[in-house]
Amino acid sequence: MRFDRFQRLVGAETIAMLRHRKVAVFGLGGVGSFVVEGLARSGIGTLILCDFDTIEPTNINRQLYALDSTVGKLKTEVAEERILDINPEATILAYSVKADEIIVDDILNMRPDFVIDAIDDVFSKAYLIKTAVKKDIPIIAAMGFANKLHPELVELATLDKTSVCPLAKTMRKRLKEMDVTLNIPVAFSREQPIKLDNNDVLASSSTVPSVAGLMIASYVVNQLIGETI
């Protein structure tokens, strides 16, 4: 049985419940791709994926879907193929577009059981969080993991309790201006970003974003499991 080892841990009732849960993931990069992996291998029945981008060679060091064989393909396309290879019974709703206000509204109007924000754009992140909070849909957001080498310093907290992370600081300011609560769960790192001679392009390791992604997936699954355990 595909989920036998997990079922032994959480029980058949929980596996059945997860099969009927719907989770939306915005962003399929270094963090988001590993979020989806954790959710798919936990038996989440419906995954809504949103990412406009194609895979580039520079993605290969850190993104799950990035291989020589997938360069040039849409991330959503590769993600869907991989998820169905893990769980052929999964339902995938893939949106190969930017997470603008229209698509955020459309996806959140489907009332997913959980939303994961793993996108980089500050405007889109803020709008997604604001809309999820307004609609009372649980959300967890990924903060910044570039220019960092230590996955052991990745933590889960609420946004108001974050420190060090430049993206978290920006998001706190933006959401305050929008009168949105900062009491939302996030994954962030307490590691000081490494200062580089050329900051035009952010640097990234294979381990930090992947660990953050799996921690987010674990948080979501455990929140959903809380309904039955």
C-alpha positions in Angstrom: 0.0 0.0 0.0 1.3 3.4 -1.0 0.9 5.1 2.3 1.1 2.1 4.6 4.1 3.3 6.6 2.4 6.7 7.3 -0.9 5.0 8.0 0.9 2.9 10.7 1.9 6.1 12.3 -1.4 8.1 12.1 -4.1 5.5 11.4 -6.5 4.7 8.5 -9.0 7.3 9.5 -6.4 10.0 9.2 -5.2 8.8 5.8 -8.8 8.8 4.6 -9.2 12.4 5.9 -6.1 13.6 4.1 -7.3 12.1 0.9 -10.2 14.5 1.0 -8.2 17.6 1.8 -7.3 20.4 -0.6 -4.1 22.4 -0.3 -3.0 25.3 -2.5 0.7 26.0 -3.0 1.8 29.3 -4.6 5.4 29.1 -5.8 7.2 25.9 -6.9 10.8 26.9 -6.4 13.4 25.8 -3.9 10.9 25.9 -1.0 7.6 25.3 -2.8 8.8 22.2 -4.7 9.7 20.5 -1.4 6.5 21.6 0.2 4.5 19.8 -2.6 6.7 16.7 -2.2 5.9 16.4 1.5 2.2 17.0 0.9 2.0 14.5 -2.0 3.9 11.8 0.0 1.5 12.4 2.9 -1.5 11.6 0.8 -3.1 15.0 0.4 -5.9 14.3 -2.2 -6.1 17.6 -4.1 -3.2 20.0 -4.7 -3.7 23.4 -6.3 -0.4 24.6 -7.8 0.4 28.1 -9.0 3.7 29.1 -10.7 4.2 30.9 -14.0 7.9 30.0 -14.4 9.8 27.5 -16.5 12.8 25.5 -15.2 16.2 27.0 -15.8 19.7 25.5 -15.4 20.4 27.8 -12.5 17.5 26.1 -10.6 19.2 22.7 -10.6 21.2 23.2 -7.4 18.1 23.6 -5.2 14.8 23.0 -6.8 13.3 19.5 -6.8 11.9 19.6 -10.3 15.0 21.0 -11.9 17.0 18.5 -13.9 18.9 18.5 -17.2 15.9 16.7 -18.6 13.3 19.2 -17.4 15.0 22.5 -18.3 12.6 24.7 -20.3 9.5 22.9 -19.0 6.8 24.6 -16.9 7.3 23.9 -13.2 3.6 23.2 -12.9 3.9 20.6 -15.7 6.8 18.8 -14.1 5.2 19.0 -10.6 2.0 17.5 -11.8 3.8 14.6 -13.5 5.8 13.9 -10.4 2.8 14.1 -8.0 0.8 11.6 -10.1 3.8 9.3 -10.2 3.8 9.4 -6.4 0.0 9.1 -6.1 -2.0 8.4 -9.3 -5.2 9.1 -7.4 -4.3 12.7 -6.6 -6.2 15.5 -8.2 -4.0 18.3 -9.5 -5.2 21.8 -10.4 -2.3 23.6 -12.1 -2.2 27.3 -12.9 0.8 28.3 -15.0 0.4 32.0 -14.3 1.7 34.7 -12.0 0.0 34.9 -8.6 -1.8 38.2 -9.4 -5.0 39.4 -7.6 -7.3 37.7 -10.1 -5.7 34.2 -9.8 -5.3 34.5 -6.0 -9.0 35.3 -5.7 -10.0 32.5 -8.0 -8.0 29.9 -6.2 -9.0 31.0 -2.7 -12.6 31.1 -3.7 -12.2 27.3 -4.1 -11.9 27.3 -0.3 -8.7 25.2 0.1 -8.2 23.7 3.5 -4.7 25.3 3.7 -2.7 27.8 1.7 1.1 27.8 1.4 2.8 31.0 0.2 6.2 30.2 -1.3 6.5 33.1 -3.7 9.2 35.8 -3.8 7.2 38.9 -5.0 6.4 41.1 -2.0 3.2 42.5 -3.5 1.9 39.0 -4.4 2.8 37.6 -1.0 1.1 40.5 0.9 -2.1 40.2 -1.2 -2.2 36.4 -0.8 -1.8 36.6 2.9 -4.3 39.4 3.2 -6.9 37.5 1.2 -6.4 34.3 3.0 -6.8 36.0 6.4 -9.9 37.9 5.2 -11.4 34.6 4.0 -10.4 32.8 7.2 -8.4 30.2 5.3 -5.3 28.9 7.2 -2.0 30.0 5.6 1.7 29.6 6.3 4.3 31.7 4.5 7.9 31.2 3.6 10.3 34.0 4.3 13.8 34.4 2.8 16.3 31.6 2.5 18.8 33.0 0.1 22.5 33.7 1.0 22.3 31.1 3.8 24.1 27.9 4.5 22.6 26.5 7.8 19.3 24.6 7.6 19.5 23.9 11.3 18.6 27.6 11.9 15.3 27.4 10.0 12.4 27.9 12.4 8.6 28.1 12.5 7.1 31.1 14.2 4.5 33.7 13.7 5.6 36.7 11.6 5.5 39.1 14.5 8.2 36.9 16.3 10.6 36.8 13.4 14.1 38.4 13.4 17.2 38.8 11.2 15.3 37.9 8.0 15.2 40.9 5.6 12.1 39.6 3.8 10.3 39.0 7.1 11.0 42.6 8.0 9.7 43.9 4.7 6.5 41.7 5.1 5.9 43.0 8.6 6.0 46.5 7.4 3.8 45.8 4.4 1.2 43.9 6.3 1.0 46.5 9.0 0.4 49.2 6.4 -2.4 47.0 5.0 -3.8 46.5 8.5 -3.3 42.7 8.3 -2.4 40.6 11.4 1.2 39.6 11.9 0.0 36.6 13.9 0.4 34.2 11.0 2.7 31.2 10.9 5.9 31.5 8.8 9.1 29.6 8.2 12.2 31.8 8.5 15.9 31.5 9.3 17.7 33.1 12.2 20.9 32.9 10.1 22.4 36.3 9.1 22.5 36.4 5.3 26.0 36.1 4.0 27.2 39.4 2.4 28.4 38.9 -1.2 30.5 41.1 -3.4 27.8 41.0 -6.0 24.2 41.0 -4.7 22.5 41.5 -8.1 21.7 37.7 -8.0 20.8 36.0 -4.8 22.8 32.9 -3.9 21.3 29.7 -2.5 22.3 26.3 -1.2 20.5 23.0 -1.8 19.8 22.4 1.9 18.3 25.5 3.4 15.2 26.0 1.1 14.5 22.3 1.0 14.5 21.9 4.7 12.2 25.0 5.0 9.8 23.4 2.5 9.6 20.1 4.3 9.1 21.9 7.6 6.2 23.8 6.1 4.7 20.6 4.6 5.0 19.0 8.1 3.3 21.9 9.7 0.4 21.8 7.3 -0.1 18.0 7.5 0.1 18.1 11.3 -2.4 20.9 11.5 -4.8 18.8 9.3 -4.1 15.7 11.3 -5.1 17.6 14.4 -8.7 17.1 13.2 -8.5 13.3 13.8 -5.7 12.7 16.2 
